[in-house]
């Protein structure tokens, strides 16, 4: 495993302190950053989305509707939705609650 596989590209949280890491083709994102991106997207609403010149760090789509960005990574609305679906599917498969307190 490389560091890319064990650290969130958005917050640099290590796999040991987050509940889930989603390994994308280019970067990794944790469940905490997915939740933050989802909250931000919901607060902005669909009307406030804008295309950015940098590609999405997950899908590499140029001029994607980016919803969440940090210095080292960006994620578009479609990839956020995909990550939410992955987390929900994994939690339902393992019978984990939708929200839980993370412990070190």
BELJO-V174213 format. One record per residue. RES is the residue in one small letter. SS is DSSP state (h for helix, s for strand, l for the rest). Layout:
<<RES;SS> <RES;SS>>
This chain:
<<x;l> <x;l> <x;h> <x;h> <x;h> <x;h> <x;s> <x;l> <x;l> <x;l> <x;l> <x;l> <x;l> <x;s> <x;h> <x;h> <x;h> <x;l> <x;l> <x;l> <x;s> <x;s> <x;s> <x;l> <x;l> <x;l> <x;l> <x;s> <x;s> <x;s> <x;h> <x;h> <x;h> <x;h> <x;h> <x;h> <x;h> <x;h> <x;h> <x;h> <x;h> <x;h> <x;h> <x;h> <x;l> <x;h> <x;h> <x;h> <x;l> <x;l> <x;s> <x;l> <x;l> <x;l> <x;l> <x;l> <x;l> <x;l> <x;l> <x;l> <x;l> <x;l> <x;l> <x;l> <x;s> <x;s> <x;s> <x;s> <x;s> <x;s> <x;l> <x;l> <x;s> <x;s> <x;s> <x;s> <x;h> <x;h> <x;h> <x;h> <x;h> <x;h> <x;h> <x;h> <x;h> <x;h> <x;h> <x;h> <x;h> <x;h> <x;h> <x;h> <x;h> <x;l> <x;l> <x;l> <x;l> <x;l> <x;l> <x;l> <x;l> <x;l> <x;l> <x;l>>
